[in-house]
Amino acid sequence: MNINTPKPGLSSINPAPPTSRHFQAMTAGQFAVAVFCMGLIVVGSNILVQVPLNDWLTWGGLSYPIAFLVTDVLNRRFGPSAARRVAWVGFALALAVSIWLASPRIALASGLAYICAQLADIQVFDRLRDQRWWRAPLLSGTVGALLDTAVFFSVAFAATGTPWVTWMLGDLAIKLVVNVSMLAPFRALMWNLARPEPLDI
């Protein structure tokens, strides 16, 4: 009998679950592309939100949820710190351009709603990243959509005489539907990410 053979300890009986904390390093080119995409989505949505489809929906409600897809892909591949950097730089660029293309009130409301929602999305996603693949993007996108919609419409349209409450509810409903639809492209993009995940649902 080999007395030097180590006895199995708790770590060998109950090994720690794998984590996805090994993130890829973001290059300057990837950072520039991410910021450009984020700025394009936010600025475009700021313009489209001023074009109502009817009394309960604007075009911006269809385009803006794509920003959460971009953030979640960045968070999964490069980690929360990189996602936050893109969010802050995208916020500054989008705010500057939106002041020029949209009204100052829309630009302010958009900037405030955007950064609050993005930081919340990143935080929730990071806490759920090691659970089943769909939970992090679904729940973080839902939290982000709720926060973004409440902040944006209350700041941008309150006391303007517009049917902003019905716009808010309509946009929120569409954002939640689009958020669910973004699970498919998110899952497809995950095949090229740093760490493969189980396919269980």
Secondary structure as the mmCIF struct_conf table of DSSP 4:
data_model
#
loop_
_struct_conf.conf_type_id
_struct_conf.id
_struct_conf.beg_label_comp_id
_struct_conf.beg_label_asym_id
_struct_conf.beg_label_seq_id
_struct_conf.end_label_comp_id
_struct_conf.end_label_asym_id
_struct_conf.end_label_seq_id
TURN_TY1_P TURN_TY1_P1 ILE A 3 ASN A 4
BEND BEND1 THR A 5 THR A 5
HELX_LH_PP_P HELX_LH_PP_P1 PRO A 6 PRO A 8
HELX_RH_AL_P HELX_RH_AL_P1 LEU A 10 ILE A 13
BEND BEND2 ASN A 14 ASN A 14
HELX_LH_PP_P HELX_LH_PP_P2 PRO A 15 PRO A 18
HELX_LH_PP_P HELX_LH_PP_P3 PHE A 23 THR A 27
HELX_RH_AL_P HELX_RH_AL_P2 ALA A 28 LEU A 48
TURN_TY1_P TURN_TY1_P2 VAL A 49 GLN A 50
BEND BEND3 VAL A 51 VAL A 51
STRN STRN1 PRO A 52 ASN A 54
TURN_TY1_P TURN_TY1_P3 ASP A 55 TRP A 56
STRN STRN2 LEU A 57 THR A 58
TURN_TY1_P TURN_TY1_P4 TRP A 59 TRP A 59
HELX_RH_AL_P HELX_RH_AL_P3 GLY A 60 SER A 63
TURN_TY1_P TURN_TY1_P5 TYR A 64 PRO A 65
HELX_RH_AL_P HELX_RH_AL_P4 ILE A 66 PHE A 78
HELX_RH_AL_P HELX_RH_AL_P5 PRO A 80 LEU A 101
BEND BEND4 ALA A 102 ALA A 102
HELX_RH_AL_P HELX_RH_AL_P6 PRO A 104 LEU A 128
TURN_TY1_P TURN_TY1_P6 ARG A 129 ASP A 130
BEND BEND5 GLN A 131 GLN A 131
TURN_TY1_P TURN_TY1_P7 TRP A 133 TRP A 134
HELX_RH_AL_P HELX_RH_AL_P7 ARG A 135 PHE A 157
TURN_TY1_P TURN_TY1_P8 ALA A 158 ALA A 159
BEND BEND6 THR A 160 THR A 162
HELX_RH_AL_P HELX_RH_AL_P8 TRP A 164 SER A 181
TURN_TY1_P TURN_TY1_P9 MET A 182 MET A 182
HELX_RH_AL_P HELX_RH_AL_P9 LEU A 183 LEU A 189
HELX_RH_3T_P HELX_RH_3T_P1 MET A 190 ASN A 192
BEND BEND7 LEU A 193 ARG A 195
#
